[in-house]
Amino acid sequence: MLAILFVFASCEKESASDSTLEQNEVLFEKEIIVSDGEEDPELQFTETSERLVVSSSKTYGNNGPEVAATYTVIDADRAPYGHIQPVSNFWWSNSRDADDYFNPDTYYGAAEGENLVFTEYTNGTANLVGTTISGTCTVELNVWFKHKKDWAEWQAIGGEHKKEGVAGLASNSADMNFYLIDHTRSTVTASGGDCIETGTFGLVQRPDPNDPNTPNYGTHIGPGGANYDSNIGAFGLSTWGTLIDPVSCLPISKPKIDFNFRLELNEEECNDCEGKVTDLTLNWDWHNDYRVRVYQRYENTCYATKIFDETVGAHENFSFSGANSNGTIGKWAYIFVGNCYYTKIRTNCDLEIGPGYVKGVLEVVSGNSSHGGELCEYVPEDNYCHRHWRCRYRSHCRYY
């Protein structure tokens, strides 16, 4: 404790002079990194305060792949055959030879308010999930895709681009990405009197990408990707599959299906800070590297616990999450630069914190709150001297 008090005393001394220790001084148009002078006298440091705590409760991730984008599936209008084929997202042949392409009963579309959802992940996988219907037949889809590749990578392994229909023929192969259906994770469940077959089935890519005697079209996604649609250049997806018995992996009696639909990107919704902040990403808006440490009050007591400790490079982002049992940070996130207290950020939602909020040389890039989810953008005050903590007549900045 004496050592900690000595460090704090030295920080106070450093803040009072323009000739600070080398570790704490960075010249930039005669600016230096200086504490805001608002240390919390109630915050107590113990031997365990320097043990970095990794939060076990985050508001996103769930130990799975990170979401890259989420789309709402929009049924294709089947151009140029829209006059004889219904608007749909899914085709299931009622013929062993798949020669009933113009039978309207073989097409499935979204139930009102129940559009399919397509999600892409940063690890090169994707998922199509939801319900599609035809008459009294309901089909529940949980289709997984893997091995995302761009056009050059796809060509390198012998892949081709199946261009057909109005949008498909007008599409550019170089704009496309390609997946393969992951048969180890995909299921198709059909129920209802109008179904061609009922039960739960597996699904494999068609044509077989491992058969050298057939084309390898895979699953393409991109502008014009919904081949049979009149919206040229609209983002979409087309693929072809074979339904299989989930145990024997052999094709069922009427196995051929197609997907063809447009994709509408879901914009991420934000909310005002509600509850308490659970995680923040900050930008280090300075031109030198510094060791940055972040503390919080553990379970809202007076005892400090460390939730971040790394050297942060010039203009880099860094992130931390709350260490409380509910995943929150509590009332404050305390920022230390070098060995010294720098500033604190209010994280109990009394302040509408969000992207754009600035405290000294730190700017919030993103974050989440426990009851509100993703934080909305903060409308900053017109503070010309935010790095110096105090302004006088706007034209003159000074340190606190």
C-alpha positions, 0 to 999 in steps of 0.5 A, spaced: 500 500 500 505 504 501 508 503 494 501 504 491 501 511 495 508 513 493 506 512 485 500 516 486 503 521 490 508 522 484 503 522 479 500 528 483 507 531 482 508 530 475 501 533 473 503 539 476 509 541 472 510 542 465 517 538 466 514 531 467 518 525 467 519 522 460 514 516 461 509 521 462 511 527 457 509 527 450 510 533 446 505 535 440 504 542 439 506 543 446 501 538 449 502 533 454 498 527 457 495 530 463 490 527 468 484 530 469 485 531 476 478 528 478 481 521 481 476 517 486 478 518 493 474 512 495 477 507 490 482 502 493 487 498 490 489 491 494 494 486 492 489 483 487 487 489 484 493 488 479 490 481 477 487 482 470 480 479 470 477 476 463 470 477 463 466 471 463 459 475 461 459 478 454 453 481 450 455 478 444 460 472 441 457 467 445 464 463 444 462 462 437 464 466 430 463 473 430 457 475 425 459 479 419 452 481 416 445 479 417 440 479 411 433 478 410 431 474 405 426 477 399 423 472 395 425 472 387 420 474 382 422 469 377 424 473 371 423 471 366 418 466 367 414 470 372 408 469 368 408 462 370 412 461 376 410 464 383 414 469 387 418 464 391 425 463 395 425 455 394 423 450 389 422 443 390 421 438 385 415 433 385 419 429 380 424 424 380 427 427 374 426 434 376 422 436 369 416 440 373 420 446 373 414 450 371 409 447 376 407 452 380 406 447 386 413 446 387 415 453 389 415 455 396 415 462 399 415 466 405 409 466 410 407 473 412 412 476 417 416 470 417 422 471 412 428 467 412 434 470 415 441 469 412 447 470 416 454 471 414 460 470 419 467 472 419 470 465 419 467 464 412 461 460 414 454 462 413 447 460 415 440 460 412 434 459 417 427 460 417 420 457 414 418 457 407 411 455 405 407 452 399 399 451 400 399 447 407 406 444 407 411 448 411 418 447 410 423 449 416 430 450 414 437 450 417 442 450 412 449 451 413 455 454 408 462 453 409 469 455 405 467 462 403 471 464 397 472 470 392 472 468 384 479 468 383 480 463 389 473 459 387 476 458 380 483 456 382 479 450 385 475 448 378 469 452 381 464 455 376 459 461 376 452 458 374 449 464 370 442 464 368 435 468 368 435 475 368 439 478 374 444 472 373 445 473 366 447 480 367 451 479 373 459 479 374 463 473 376 468 477 379 463 480 384 461 474 387 463 470 393 462 462 393 460 457 398 459 450 399 453 447 403 455 444 409 452 437 409 454 435 416 450 441 419 444 442 414 437 440 416 430 441 412 424 439 415 417 438 412 410 437 415 403 438 412 398 435 407 401 439 401 408 436 402 412 432 397 415 428 402 415 429 410 420 428 415 427 431 417 432 431 411 439 432 410 442 436 404 448 436 400 451 441 394 448 439 387 452 438 383 457 434 387 463 438 387 467 432 388 465 429 382 470 431 376 464 429 371 460 434 373 460 442 374 462 445 380 457 451 381 457 451 389 453 457 392 454 464 389 452 470 393 453 477 390 450 483 386 445 479 381 446 473 385 438 471 385 439 469 378 431 468 376 429 475 378 428 482 374 432 486 379 439 487 375 444 488 380 440 487 387 444 483 392 442 475 392 444 468 392 442 462 388 444 455 390 442 447 388 442 441 393 440 434 394 436 432 400 438 426 403 436 421 408 440 423 415 442 416 417 444 413 410 446 419 407 442 416 400 438 421 396 430 421 398 425 419 392 424 426 390 431 430 392 432 436 388 431 443 390 434 450 389 434 456 392 434 463 389 432 469 393 434 476 394 438 479 400 436 485 404 442 487 409 439 488 416 442 495 419 444 494 426 440 497 431 442 501 436 439 504 443 440 509 448 445 506 454 440 502 459 442 499 465 450 499 465 455 499 460 458 492 459 463 493 454 467 499 450 472 500 444 476 506 445 481 509 440 487 512 443 487 519 439 495 520 440 501 519 436 505 515 441 505 508 444 503 508 451 501 503 457 494 503 458 490 500 464 483 500 465 480 498 472 473 498 475 470 497 482 469 490 483 462 488 484 460 495 485 465 495 491 470 500 493 476 495 491 479 496 484 480 490 479 483 491 472 480 489 466 485 491 461 493 492 461 496 493 454 501 498 450 496 501 446 499 504 439 498 511 436 491 511 434 489 504 435 483 501 438 482 497 444 477 494 448 475 491 455 469 488 458 466 488 465 468 484 470 462 484 474 457 477 475 452 480 470 458 482 465 457 490 467 463 495 468 459 499 474 459 506 475 466 508 472 471 505 468 478 508 471 483 509 465 491 509 467 496 512 462 503 510 464 504 509 472 498 514 473 491 516 473 489 519 467 481 520 467 475 516 468 469 514 464 462 514 466 459 507 465 452 507 469 448 510 463 447 516 467 450 519 461 448 517 454 455 514 452 456 512 445 461 512 439 463 519 438 464 520 446 471 524 447 474 524 454 481 527 453 485 523 448 480 517 448 474 516 444 469 511 444 468 507 438 463 502 440 460 499 446 454 495 449 449 496 455 446 491 459 439 492 457 440 496 451 444 493 446 449 496 442 450 504 444 447 509 439 452 515 437 453 520 442 452 527 440 459 531 442 459 538 445 463 543 442 469 542 446 475 545 443 479 544 449 477 537 450 484 534 451 486 540 456 480 539 460 478 546 461 477 552 456 478 559 457 474 564 452 475 558 447 481 561 444 485 559 450 486 552 453 490 550 459 491 544 464 486 543 469 
